[in-house]
């Protein structure tokens, strides 16, 4: 009878564990994949680009919506508020880099406009915030230069990331032009 009670107890524990996994919707099989791209900003334009997406089992097409770029002020504030060294900071860093590189590639900023925006941003910072911004910018620059060399890093760190440019390449000269302004 004692042995029977132990068997029932073990079966009960296994049933509880299985029900917890089912309740939490933890899958043990294949990882679900989606073919819809994630959206980085809320603003979109009507321009659409259709790109083939290749799976090992089938080929489908997904529509990628060309989006507006974030303002330079928004990007600079994201850099200032970058949570360096915290959980999730790597992903947040790649999100900021994505927005920064998207701005350098897809906005028609002029050096004078960027200098003015940066001067306005910097004027509102305390000395402590300026130091924090410079430290964070150093890390963001490091990630950005890695991404420029290997744009695939974005899709490795950001799920369903839309390409920054149609050809998949990112211009180092455009980035350096802006970086020179925002690192003064």
C-alpha positions in Angstrom: 0.0 0.0 0.0 2.9 2.4 0.8 4.4 1.7 -2.6 1.1 2.4 -4.3 0.8 5.8 -2.5 4.3 6.8 -3.7 3.4 5.9 -7.3 0.2 8.0 -7.0 2.2 10.9 -5.5 4.8 10.8 -8.3 2.0 10.7 -11.0 0.3 13.6 -9.2 3.5 15.7 -9.2 4.1 15.0 -12.9 0.5 16.0 -13.7 0.9 19.3 -11.9 4.2 20.0 -13.7 2.6 19.2 -17.1 -0.4 21.4 -16.4 1.8 24.3 -15.3 3.7 24.0 -18.7 0.4 23.9 -20.5 -1.0 26.8 -18.6 2.0 28.9 -19.3 1.9 27.9 -23.0 5.4 26.7 -23.1 6.1 24.8 -26.3 8.4 21.9 -26.5 8.3 21.6 -30.3 9.1 23.9 -33.1 9.6 27.6 -32.5 6.8 29.6 -34.1 7.9 32.0 -36.8 6.0 34.9 -38.3 6.4 36.4 -41.7 5.2 39.9 -40.7 7.9 42.4 -39.9 7.8 44.2 -36.6 7.2 48.0 -36.6 9.9 50.2 -35.0 7.9 53.5 -35.1 4.3 54.4 -35.3 4.5 56.6 -38.4 4.4 55.0 -41.9 4.2 56.2 -45.5 2.3 54.6 -48.3 5.5 53.3 -50.1 5.7 49.6 -49.9 8.4 47.2 -51.0 7.8 43.5 -51.5 10.7 41.2 -50.6 10.9 37.4 -50.8 11.4 35.7 -47.5 13.0 32.2 -47.8 12.2 29.4 -45.3 13.6 25.9 -45.4 10.1 24.6 -46.2 8.5 27.2 -48.5 9.0 30.6 -50.0 6.6 33.4 -49.1 6.6 37.1 -49.7 6.2 39.8 -47.0 5.4 43.4 -47.5 7.7 45.8 -45.9 6.3 49.3 -45.2 8.8 52.2 -45.6 8.7 54.2 -42.4 9.4 57.7 -41.3 12.6 58.3 -39.4 12.6 59.4 -35.8 13.7 63.0 -35.1 17.3 63.6 -34.1 16.1 65.0 -30.8 14.3 61.7 -30.0 17.3 59.7 -30.9 19.6 61.8 -28.8 17.3 61.4 -25.8 17.2 57.7 -26.4 21.1 57.7 -26.3 21.0 59.8 -23.1 18.5 57.4 -21.5 20.3 54.2 -22.7 20.3 51.8 -19.7 24.0 50.7 -20.1 24.8 47.5 -18.2 21.3 46.5 -17.3 19.2 43.5 -18.4 18.0 44.1 -21.9 20.5 46.8 -22.6 22.0 45.0 -25.6 18.6 44.8 -27.3 17.9 48.5 -26.4 21.3 49.4 -27.8 20.5 47.8 -31.1 17.1 49.5 -31.2 18.8 52.9 -30.7 21.4 52.0 -33.4 18.7 51.0 -35.8 17.0 54.4 -35.3 20.3 56.3 -35.6 21.4 54.5 -38.8 17.9 54.8 -40.2 18.1 58.5 -39.6 21.5 58.8 -41.3 20.4 56.8 -44.3 16.8 57.9 -44.9 16.4 61.4 -43.6 17.6 64.4 -45.6 19.2 66.1 -42.7 21.7 68.9 -43.3 24.7 69.5 -41.1 23.3 72.9 -40.0 20.0 71.4 -38.9 21.8 68.6 -37.1 24.1 71.0 -35.4 21.2 73.2 -34.3 19.2 70.2 -33.0 22.3 68.9 -31.1 23.0 72.4 -29.6 19.4 72.6 -28.4 19.6 69.1 -26.9 22.9 69.7 -25.2 21.8 73.0 -23.8 19.1 71.3 -21.7 21.5 68.7 -20.1 23.1 69.0 -16.7 26.8 68.3 -16.4 26.0 64.8 -15.1 23.6 64.1 -18.0 26.3 65.3 -20.5 28.8 62.8 -19.0 26.2 60.0 -19.1 25.3 60.9 -22.7 29.0 60.8 -23.8 29.5 57.4 -22.1 26.3 56.0 -23.8 27.2 57.5 -27.1 30.6 55.7 -27.0 28.7 52.3 -26.6 26.1 53.2 -29.3 28.9 54.2 -31.7 30.7 50.8 -31.1 27.5 48.9 -31.9 26.7 51.2 -34.9 30.1 50.6 -36.5 29.7 46.8 -36.0 26.3 47.0 -37.7 27.7 49.1 -40.6 30.3 46.3 -41.2 27.7 43.6 -40.8 24.0 44.7 -41.3 22.9 41.2 -40.4 23.6 42.0 -36.8 20.4 44.0 -36.7 18.2 41.0 -37.7 20.1 38.8 -35.2 19.3 41.2 -32.3 16.0 42.7 -33.4 13.2 40.3 -34.3 11.7 40.8 -37.8 13.8 44.0 -38.3 13.0 45.9 -41.5 16.0 46.7 -43.7 17.4 50.2 -43.4 18.2 50.5 -47.1 16.8 48.7 -50.2 20.2 47.1 -51.0 20.9 46.2 -47.4 24.1 48.3 -47.2 24.6 51.2 -44.8 26.8 54.2 -45.7 29.6 54.8 -43.2 30.2 58.3 -44.6 26.6 59.4 -43.8 26.9 58.0 -40.3 30.3 59.6 -39.7 29.0 62.9 -40.8 26.3 62.8 -38.2 28.5 61.2 -35.5 31.0 64.1 -35.8 28.2 66.5 -35.0 26.6 64.6 -32.1 30.0 63.8 -30.4 31.3 67.3 -30.0 
